[in-house]
Amino acid sequence: MGKTINIQPLSRIEGHASIKIQLDDDGGVASASTHFNSIRGFEKYVQGKPAEEVTRIVTRICGICPWHHHLSSTKAVDSCFGAEVAPVGHVLRECMQNMAHINDKILHFYFLAAPDFVMGPDADYKVRNVIGIAQAAPDLAKQVIKMRQLGQMMMEKFAGKVIHPIAAVPGGFSKPMSDSQRKELIENTKELLEFAKFSMAHAKENIFPNYLEEVTTLGSITTGFIGTVEDDGALNFYDGKIRLMKPDGTFQDFEDIDYLDYIGEHVQENSYGKFPYAKSWDEGFSMDLAAPKGIYRSNCLARINACEYISTPLAQAELEEFRKSFGRPAQHTLLYHWARLIELVYACEKTLELLMDPGICGKETRFDFTPKAGRGVGHVEAPRGTLIHDYTTDENGLIEKANMIVGTTHNLAPISMSVEQSARMLIKDGKVDETILNKVEMSVRAYDP
């Protein structure tokens, strides 16, 4: 066999991973694999803990998306205890869920993905980062930092904690929103919406047209998709049915409590992470590029493929333009970046819609509950995909068993496939340079793992 190429660590991702590319004697790619190094162990950590305490523990799973774990966990505990959720508490949860999406999308697009497009994939790695962007476009960089900080502080001022939240509780939300807080949040969200509109327009004019070849070739694979939709098929980040879409666009909708009937979890020797697959398709599991089996993708591209429409006007207009250009379901991996900006617009619009209703300031934000034995599943759409928390409690409300499928986990198999596709397409006759290796990394960064 020829030489081995290791990319370790992968740069500009929200975690830890590495890539191993094995060349054959002719300098072509014999194999390429992605190694996911992190092991969380929270399914064991939470056993024996009071379920209402677990909603605060699981925020430590991810420092980037703690709110989504907090809310998915709280919904699972609601279900375990049969707790009715106060209507105002439900709205406050959904508002926080959408606010958290705003901050996350700004972080990924500008801090992690943008250097590949602003500086160029062939730029020196010393400047192909957020510092390089700040030097090349200082006014834009200042605006990005301002908007990111604004989004974070909005949540902290109201909910108390933005990194490790404790505000959602079984039966609702721990505190009401005052009218003065609501009005301030409305003005802040309007500012973020203007920035989202700018980001969308700027990318369509100055970024995506310059990299159409990379967008339509790099890491492109054909898979199914997963996302959450309302009863009429509208996109929703907080609540609804889970939709599992095949590559041909046909789909199955199901309640989260039934997810084990549709999703299996495969174990790979080279990864601590489990590889979910669509077992309801009766295909088994295979990452063979020529004939994949049971493979689907999550995250923003998956969601805008799965949904019938988006309920907010500006995001719906962007979705229609996107589908006119790329169809449904769109398969090109780098389109994740475009989809992420559509969702940024939606998250701002949806947050504003929820805040415009004065009813969000109702005082009864939670209903009482009684810990008891039961099984509950809660899910939300985390930025990186459909996030599922599954708990079983004993008669004292202590966790007996837990299973979690984290958003990124759905994408472990597709990421590996995209890396292999990129490596085979780019590496010929043993010729490898920094630009080629960065383009292989770009096919991972699109998923924002």
N, C-alpha and C positions, 0 to 999 in steps of 0.2 A: 504494500500500500504506500501511497504518497504521504506527504506531510500532513500534520494536524494543525488546524488553525483554531485558536481559542480567543474568544472575545469575552474578557472577564475583567471587571464587571461590565454589564450593560450600562450605558450612561443615559442620564436624563429619563429615568423611569422612577415610579414611586415605590420602589422595592428593590429586591436583589435577585439577579438572574445572570446566567452566562450562556454562551453559545459555543458549541463544539462542531467544527466543520472538518470532515475527513476527506482528503483528496485521494483520487486513485493514481495509478502510475502515469496516466496521461495528463494529469493536472485538472481533471474534471472533478465534480463533487460526487463522492461515493455515498456520503450520508451527511446529514446535518441535524443536530438535535439541540433543543433548548432545555437548560437545567434550571428549575425553580427551587431556590435554596431555602426559602423561609418555611419554618414549621411553627404554627401558632399554639396548638394544643388546647384551645379554649373549650373544646367539647368535653375535655376531661377536667379542666380547671373549675368549671361551673357546677360540676356534680356535687350535690350535698348543700349547695348554697340556696338561700331563700330566692325564689324566682324574681321578686321585685328588686332584689339587690343585683341580680344578673344583668338587668337593663343598664346598670351603670358600669358593670365590669366589662362588658363586651365593647364599650367605646374604645378600649385600649387595643382592640384588634387592629385598628387602622387610625393613625393620627390625621390622615387626609380626609377620611369620610366617617368620622365618629357618629355624626348625627344619623346616618342611615342605619348603622348597626343599632343605635339607641332606639330608633323608631321601629325597626323590624322586630327587635327583641321585645319591646313593649307590646306590640301587637300580638306576638306569640303568647306572652303572659296573659293578656286580655283573654285570649282564646282558651288557655289552660284553665283559668278560673271562671270562665263564662261571664266575664265582667262586661257590663254595658258601658259604652264610651259616651261621655257627655258630648252633645253636638258641638258645643263651642270648643271643647278639648280636641275633637277631631279636626276642626278647621285650623286651630293653632298648630297642631302637629303637621298638617299638610303645608301650612305656610312656612314652617321651619324647614321642612323637607325641600321645598322649592328654593328657598333662600340658600340652602347649603349647596344645591346644584349650581347656582350662579357662581359662587366663589370657586368651586372646583374646576369649572370649565375655563374660567379666566386663568387659573393656575396652570392647567395643562397646556392650553393652546399657546399662551404667550411665554411661559417660563420653560416648558419642556419641549414642545414641538416646534415653535416658531424659529429657533436658530437654524434648523435645517432649511428653512425656506427664505428667511430674511438674509442670512449670511450665505446660504447655498450649501448643498450637501458635500461639495468639494472644498469648502473653506477649511482653513487650518483649525484643528480641534481646539487650539488655544483661544480662538475668538468665536467658535461655534457654540455659544452658550448665552445665557441671559446677560452676562456682563458685556459680551460683544454687541448684543442688541442695544444695550444702554448707550454704548459708545457710538453706534451707527445711527440710532434714532432716539436721541435723548428725550425729546418731547413726548414721544409715544411711550417710552419706558416709564417716564414720570406718571403719565396718565394711567398706565396699566397698574402700577404699584398703588396709586391712589384708589383706583376702583376695587382692587383686591382688598385693600385695607378697609374701605368703606363697607364692603359686603360682610367682612368678618365682624367689624364693630357693630353693625346693625344687629346681628344675632346676639352678640355678647351683651349689649346694652339691655336688650329685652329679656333674653333667656338666662343670663347669668354666666354661662360658660359656652364657648364656641368649640373648644377642642375636646373636652370630656364632659358632654352635656348630662344634666340630671333632671331636666325640666319635664320631660314626658314621664307620666306615671300610669300604672294600670288604672283603667277607668277614665283616662283623660290627660289633663295637663296640670302642672303644679301651681300655676299662677295665671291670673287674668291679664289682659293687655289693656292699658289705659288709653283713652282717646288721644291724649297728647303723644303717646308712643306710636299709636297708629298713624297719626298725621305725619310725624317725623319719618316713619318707615316708608310712607307713601312717597314723600319727596325724595328720599334716598333711592328708592326703587325706580322712580322715574329717571333719575340720573344714570343708574345702571342700565336701564333699558336703552337710553340714548347711546351709551357706550356699546351695548350689544349690537345695535343697529349699525353703528360705525364699524365695528369689527367684522360684521357680515359683509358689508359693502366693500370694505378695504380688502378683505381676503378675496372676494370674487373679482375685484379689479386688478389687484397687485400681486397676488400670491398664486392662486390656483391656475390661472391661465399660463403662468410661466413654468409650471411643472406638470403639464397634462400627461407627458410621457410617463413620469414616475407614478402619477396618480392612477393611471390606467394599466400599469404593468406590475409595479413593485408589490410583492407579497400577495398578489391577487389569487384567490382560491374560491371554489364554489362550495357553499355550505348552506345550512338552514339558519334560522335566527330565533331568538327568544326575547320577549318583552311583555309589558303589562298594558292592558287596554281596558277601557270602560265597556259597559254592555253593548254600546253602539260602535265599538272599535276605536274610540278616541284614545290618544296617548294620555297616560296618567303616570306620574312618578310615585304616587303614594298608595293608591288603592285600585283594585280591579281584578280581573282574571288574568292568569298567565297565558300567553299565546306562544305556542311552539310552531314555527313556520318551516315547512320543507323548502329545499332549494327551488322547487317549481312554483312556490307562492301559495300552495295549499297549507291549511293550518288546523291546529286543534286548540281549543280554549278549555282551560280547566281551573278549578279552585286550588289555591295554594295547599290546602290540607291534603289534596290528592297528588302532590307532586311526585311521590315515590312510584306512582303508577306510570309516570311518563318519563322520568329522569333517572338514569342509573349513574353510578360513580365507579370509574375504572381506575386501577392503580398501575402506574408506570414505575419501572425500576429506577429511572433516572430523576424522579421528582418526589418531593415530600407532598406536593399538592395532589389532590384527587382530580381526575379528569372526567367531568360529567359528560354524558352523551344521551341522545334521545332513544331510550329503550323502547318507547311506544311505537317507533318506526319498524321494529322487528328486523333490524339490519345488523345488530351487533355493533362492535366498535373497531374502527380502523382509521389511521391517519394517512393511508396511502393516497398520495396526491392524485393518482389516476382514478381511484375508486374509493373515496372516503365513505365510511359507514357511521351513521349516527351522529355526525358532527354538526354542531350549530354554533352560532356566535351570539354574544351578548354585547351590551354597551350601546352607545348612541346610534350607530348605524343600524344595529339590530332593531332598536326600538322604532326608528322612523320607517324601517321596512315593514315591521309587524303591524303597526297601527294603520287604520283606515284613513284617519285624518288627524289634524291637530286642532284643538278647539279654540285657540287664540288666533286672531286674524293675521298678524304679521308673520308668525311662525308658519301658519298654514300657507301663506303666499310663497314663502321660501321653500316649503315642502313641495308645492306644486311645480315650482321652477326646477328643483332638484330632480323630481321624478320625470319631468319632461326631458331632461338631459341624460339620465342614467337608468331610468326604468324602475320597476319594483318586482322583486327585490334587487337592489343594487349590490354588487358583489365586490367591487374594487376596494381593497383594504385601506388605502390612503384616503378614501372618501369618509372615513371616520372623522377626519378633521373638519370636513364640511358639515357633516351631520352634527358634530359637537357645537358648532356655532348656531345651527338651527335650534338646537335644544337650549342654548344660552338665551336666545330671543324668547323662546317659549317659557323658560323658567322665570324670566323677568316679567313677562306678560301675566303669567299665572299668579305670581306673587302679588302683583299689583291688583289683579282681579279679586283675590281673597281679601286684601287689605281695604279695598274700596267699600266693602260691606261693613257698616257700623256694628253689625251683629257679632263681629269677631271680638268685640269688647265685652261680651256677656260675662257675668260674674261667676256663673256656675260652670266651672271648667272641668270638674271631675265628679264621678259617681263613686260611691263606696263599693268595695269588693271584699270577698272572703276567700282567703287562700284555701285551695282544696286540690284533690287529685284530679288529674286530667291530662290531655295531650293538646297542645296548641301549636299551630304554625302561623308565623307572621312573615310577610314579605313586603318589600318596597323595591323601587328601582334606584339602586345606588348608581353613581356616575359610571362605574365600570360594569354594571349589569344587574340582573335580577338577584336580589339578596334574600336568602331564605334562612330563617331561624326556626328550628323544630325542637320543642321541649316536651318532656313528660315529667309531671310533678307527682309527689306522693300526697297523702292526706294532710300533711302539714304545709304543703306548698313549697317543698324543697325539690330541687331539680334531681331527678333520677337518671335522666338520659337526655342528651342533646346532640343534634346534628345541624351543621351549618354549611350552606353552599354560598360562598362569597362571590361577589360579582366577577372578579377577575378569574376565578376558578373555571367558570364556564368557557373562558377563552384560552385555557392552557393548551388544549389540543390545536385549535386554530392558529395560535401564535407559533407553535412548533411547525405547523404546515406552511405558514407564510414565510418563516425563516428558511425552510428547505427550498421553497419555490424561488425566493430571492437569490439564495446562494447558487442554485443550479442555473438560474438565468444569467447571473453576473460573472461567475468565476469560470473562465475557460483557459485551458492550456497552462494552468498553474499560476496565472497572472492575478495577483491580489495586491491592492493598495488601500490606503486609508479611505479614499472615497468609496470604494466598493464595500468595505467593511461597515462604513457608516450607513450606506444604503440598506445593508442587511439589518442594521439596528433600527433604521427608520420603519421597517415593516413590523417591528415590535412596538415601537413608540406609538404608532397609530392606535393601538389598543389601549394605551394608557394603563399598563398593568401595575 
